[in-house]
């Protein structure tokens, strides 16, 4: 799995920190509450495979 804050190509530490900072600018968070069944249904839809809880 690739971490979005770890650049895939070789860059300097300063450039990496700059990219991390630019990723955070203008972002917002939202609290979302979902049930286990909704998560299972979303997973089933994303993987295109049945899920026992969906």
N, CA, C and O atoms as CSV, one atom per row, in Angstrom:
chain,resi,resn,atom,element,x,y,z
A,1,UNK,N,N,0.834,-1.173,0.000
A,1,UNK,CA,C,0.000,0.000,0.000
A,1,UNK,C,C,0.880,1.238,0.000
A,1,UNK,O,O,1.877,1.296,0.719
A,2,UNK,N,N,0.520,2.210,-0.790
A,2,UNK,CA,C,1.298,3.435,-0.894
A,2,UNK,C,C,0.696,4.478,0.029
A,2,UNK,O,O,-0.506,4.744,-0.011
A,3,UNK,N,N,1.541,5.062,0.855
A,3,UNK,CA,C,1.107,6.136,1.741
A,3,UNK,C,C,1.106,7.420,0.934
A,3,UNK,O,O,2.115,7.756,0.314
A,4,UNK,N,N,-0.012,8.149,0.927
A,4,UNK,CA,C,-0.086,9.360,0.112
A,4,UNK,C,C,0.882,10.423,0.576
A,4,UNK,O,O,1.175,11.353,-0.176
A,5,UNK,N,N,1.388,10.316,1.793
A,5,UNK,CA,C,2.322,11.308,2.287
A,5,UNK,C,C,3.770,10.882,2.079
A,5,UNK,O,O,4.688,11.624,2.429
A,6,UNK,N,N,3.985,9.704,1.515
A,6,UNK,CA,C,5.323,9.238,1.195
A,6,UNK,C,C,5.469,9.278,-0.325
A,6,UNK,O,O,4.890,8.448,-1.025
A,7,UNK,N,N,6.235,10.233,-0.835
A,7,UNK,CA,C,6.394,10.325,-2.292
A,7,UNK,C,C,6.997,9.044,-2.863
A,7,UNK,O,O,7.908,8.468,-2.269
A,8,UNK,N,N,6.498,8.604,-3.999
A,8,UNK,CA,C,6.971,7.380,-4.620
A,8,UNK,C,C,8.379,7.567,-5.181
A,8,UNK,O,O,9.198,6.651,-5.109
A,9,UNK,N,N,8.670,8.749,-5.741
A,9,UNK,CA,C,9.996,8.988,-6.287
A,9,UNK,C,C,10.899,9.588,-5.208
A,9,UNK,O,O,10.429,10.079,-4.182
A,10,UNK,N,N,12.183,9.536,-5.465
A,10,UNK,CA,C,13.155,10.065,-4.512
A,10,UNK,C,C,13.111,11.592,-4.539
A,10,UNK,O,O,13.334,12.203,-5.585
A,11,UNK,N,N,12.828,12.201,-3.405
A,11,UNK,CA,C,12.846,13.655,-3.278
A,11,UNK,C,C,13.517,14.006,-1.955
A,11,UNK,O,O,13.667,13.156,-1.077
A,12,UNK,N,N,13.915,15.257,-1.825
A,12,UNK,CA,C,14.562,15.691,-0.595
A,12,UNK,C,C,13.547,15.723,0.545
A,12,UNK,O,O,12.339,15.755,0.311
A,13,UNK,N,N,14.042,15.715,1.768
A,13,UNK,CA,C,13.175,15.797,2.949
A,13,UNK,C,C,12.339,17.076,2.899
A,13,UNK,O,O,11.151,17.059,3.223
A,14,UNK,N,N,12.959,18.180,2.494
A,14,UNK,CA,C,12.251,19.461,2.436
A,14,UNK,C,C,11.113,19.403,1.412
A,14,UNK,O,O,10.011,19.882,1.680
A,15,UNK,N,N,11.376,18.826,0.263
A,15,UNK,CA,C,10.334,18.696,-0.762
A,15,UNK,C,C,9.197,17.802,-0.271
A,15,UNK,O,O,8.028,18.089,-0.529
A,16,UNK,N,N,9.530,16.729,0.430
A,16,UNK,CA,C,8.506,15.832,0.965
A,16,UNK,C,C,7.630,16.562,1.970
A,16,UNK,O,O,6.407,16.423,1.944
A,17,UNK,N,N,8.248,17.344,2.861
A,17,UNK,CA,C,7.463,18.115,3.840
A,17,UNK,C,C,6.583,19.137,3.146
A,17,UNK,O,O,5.448,19.366,3.564
A,18,UNK,N,N,7.093,19.751,2.095
A,18,UNK,CA,C,6.320,20.735,1.344
A,18,UNK,C,C,5.101,20.085,0.706
A,18,UNK,O,O,4.009,20.653,0.717
A,19,UNK,N,N,5.292,18.899,0.155
A,19,UNK,CA,C,4.166,18.179,-0.452
A,19,UNK,C,C,3.134,17.786,0.600
A,19,UNK,O,O,1.931,17.857,0.351
A,20,UNK,N,N,3.608,17.370,1.778
A,20,UNK,CA,C,2.682,17.016,2.849
A,20,UNK,C,C,1.856,18.220,3.254
A,20,UNK,O,O,0.643,18.109,3.434
A,21,UNK,N,N,2.495,19.362,3.399
A,21,UNK,CA,C,1.787,20.575,3.802
A,21,UNK,C,C,0.765,20.973,2.744
A,21,UNK,O,O,-0.342,21.394,3.079
A,22,UNK,N,N,1.127,20.844,1.471
A,22,UNK,CA,C,0.205,21.245,0.416
A,22,UNK,C,C,-1.001,20.321,0.348
A,22,UNK,O,O,-2.071,20.739,-0.094
A,23,UNK,N,N,-0.849,19.083,0.773
A,23,UNK,CA,C,-1.975,18.142,0.780
A,23,UNK,C,C,-3.008,18.536,1.836
A,23,UNK,O,O,-4.199,18.269,1.677
A,24,UNK,N,N,-2.549,19.166,2.904
A,24,UNK,CA,C,-3.446,19.493,4.000
A,24,UNK,C,C,-4.148,20.838,3.821
A,24,UNK,O,O,-5.141,21.106,4.497
A,25,UNK,N,N,-3.661,21.668,2.941
A,25,UNK,CA,C,-4.242,22.987,2.758
A,25,UNK,C,C,-5.617,22.860,2.127
A,25,UNK,O,O,-5.777,22.212,1.093
A,26,UNK,N,N,-6.608,23.481,2.751
A,26,UNK,CA,C,-7.941,23.508,2.180
A,26,UNK,C,C,-8.761,22.254,2.404
A,26,UNK,O,O,-9.835,22.115,1.820
A,27,UNK,N,N,-8.292,21.350,3.224
A,27,UNK,CA,C,-9.082,20.150,3.470
A,27,UNK,C,C,-10.023,20.368,4.638
A,27,UNK,O,O,-9.738,21.157,5.539
A,28,UNK,N,N,-11.116,19.684,4.620
A,28,UNK,CA,C,-12.070,19.740,5.723
A,28,UNK,C,C,-12.417,18.319,6.131
A,28,UNK,O,O,-12.216,17.372,5.371
A,29,UNK,N,N,-12.931,18.189,7.318
A,29,UNK,CA,C,-13.359,16.876,7.774
A,29,UNK,C,C,-14.844,16.912,8.076
A,29,UNK,O,O,-15.403,17.953,8.420
A,30,UNK,N,N,-15.459,15.771,7.942
A,30,UNK,CA,C,-16.873,15.638,8.236
A,30,UNK,C,C,-17.067,14.344,9.007
A,30,UNK,O,O,-16.558,13.295,8.612
A,31,UNK,N,N,-17.792,14.419,10.092
A,31,UNK,CA,C,-18.119,13.209,10.838
A,31,UNK,C,C,-19.243,12.482,10.113
A,31,UNK,O,O,-20.277,13.069,9.796
A,32,UNK,N,N,-19.030,11.227,9.863
A,32,UNK,CA,C,-20.029,10.416,9.179
A,32,UNK,C,C,-20.291,9.199,10.043
A,32,UNK,O,O,-19.363,8.511,10.467
A,33,UNK,N,N,-21.536,8.946,10.293
A,33,UNK,CA,C,-21.900,7.763,11.073
A,33,UNK,C,C,-22.670,6.813,10.163
A,33,UNK,O,O,-23.678,7.171,9.555
A,34,UNK,N,N,-22.157,5.596,10.095
A,34,UNK,CA,C,-22.810,4.574,9.286
A,34,UNK,C,C,-22.889,3.293,10.100
A,34,UNK,O,O,-22.124,3.080,11.040
A,35,UNK,N,N,-23.808,2.469,9.724
A,35,UNK,CA,C,-23.965,1.191,10.415
A,35,UNK,C,C,-23.009,0.158,9.820
A,35,UNK,O,O,-22.440,0.361,8.747
A,36,UNK,N,N,-22.849,-0.929,10.524
A,36,UNK,CA,C,-22.010,-2.021,10.032
A,36,UNK,C,C,-22.562,-2.573,8.721
A,36,UNK,O,O,-21.803,-2.923,7.818
A,37,UNK,N,N,-23.879,-2.647,8.623
A,37,UNK,CA,C,-24.498,-3.128,7.376
A,37,UNK,C,C,-24.185,-2.200,6.200
A,37,UNK,O,O,-23.965,-2.668,5.082
A,38,UNK,N,N,-24.164,-0.889,6.446
A,38,UNK,CA,C,-23.844,0.056,5.375
A,38,UNK,C,C,-22.392,-0.083,4.931
A,38,UNK,O,O,-22.093,0.003,3.740
A,39,UNK,N,N,-21.498,-0.295,5.877
A,39,UNK,CA,C,-20.086,-0.509,5.530
A,39,UNK,C,C,-19.949,-1.804,4.737
A,39,UNK,O,O,-19.227,-1.846,3.740
A,40,UNK,N,N,-20.628,-2.849,5.165
A,40,UNK,CA,C,-20.579,-4.133,4.456
A,40,UNK,C,C,-21.142,-3.995,3.043
A,40,UNK,O,O,-20.603,-4.571,2.098
A,41,UNK,N,N,-22.214,-3.240,2.902
A,41,UNK,CA,C,-22.803,-3.034,1.573
A,41,UNK,C,C,-21.847,-2.250,0.674
A,41,UNK,O,O,-21.712,-2.562,-0.510
A,42,UNK,N,N,-21.193,-1.252,1.223
A,42,UNK,CA,C,-20.232,-0.468,0.441
A,42,UNK,C,C,-19.048,-1.345,0.024
A,42,UNK,O,O,-18.591,-1.271,-1.117
A,43,UNK,N,N,-18.561,-2.163,0.936
A,43,UNK,CA,C,-17.453,-3.064,0.624
A,43,UNK,C,C,-17.867,-4.054,-0.462
A,43,UNK,O,O,-17.096,-4.326,-1.383
A,44,UNK,N,N,-19.067,-4.585,-0.357
A,44,UNK,CA,C,-19.565,-5.520,-1.373
A,44,UNK,C,C,-19.655,-4.827,-2.729
A,44,UNK,O,O,-19.323,-5.422,-3.754
A,45,UNK,N,N,-20.101,-3.577,-2.742
A,45,UNK,CA,C,-20.213,-2.842,-4.000
A,45,UNK,C,C,-18.827,-2.556,-4.595
A,45,UNK,O,O,-18.640,-2.652,-5.808
A,46,UNK,N,N,-17.872,-2.209,-3.751
A,46,UNK,CA,C,-16.530,-1.889,-4.240
A,46,UNK,C,C,-15.784,-3.117,-4.751
A,46,UNK,O,O,-15.054,-3.036,-5.739
A,47,UNK,N,N,-15.965,-4.245,-4.085
A,47,UNK,CA,C,-15.236,-5.453,-4.479
A,47,UNK,C,C,-16.009,-6.302,-5.484
A,47,UNK,O,O,-15.465,-7.237,-6.070
A,48,UNK,N,N,-17.285,-5.965,-5.676
A,48,UNK,CA,C,-18.146,-6.713,-6.596
A,48,UNK,C,C,-18.279,-8.165,-6.162
A,48,UNK,O,O,-18.418,-9.064,-6.991
A,49,UNK,N,N,-18.233,-8.382,-4.837
A,49,UNK,CA,C,-18.399,-9.708,-4.253
A,49,UNK,C,C,-19.425,-9.622,-3.125
A,49,UNK,O,O,-19.505,-8.597,-2.448
A,50,UNK,N,N,-20.195,-10.660,-2.914
A,50,UNK,CA,C,-21.173,-10.615,-1.832
A,50,UNK,C,C,-20.489,-10.573,-0.454
A,50,UNK,O,O,-19.412,-11.135,-0.258
A,51,UNK,N,N,-21.130,-9.908,0.462
A,51,UNK,CA,C,-20.627,-9.858,1.834
A,51,UNK,C,C,-21.726,-10.429,2.733
A,51,UNK,O,O,-22.897,-10.101,2.542
A,52,UNK,N,N,-21.383,-11.262,3.694
A,52,UNK,CA,C,-22.418,-11.901,4.521
A,52,UNK,C,C,-23.275,-10.921,5.322
A,52,UNK,O,O,-24.411,-11.245,5.667
A,53,UNK,N,N,-22.761,-9.745,5.621
A,53,UNK,CA,C,-23.537,-8.778,6.391
A,53,UNK,C,C,-24.293,-7.786,5.522
A,53,UNK,O,O,-25.100,-7.008,6.030
A,54,UNK,N,N,-24.043,-7.805,4.225
A,54,UNK,CA,C,-24.693,-6.829,3.337
A,54,UNK,C,C,-26.084,-7.278,2.958
A,54,UNK,O,O,-26.777,-6.582,2.216
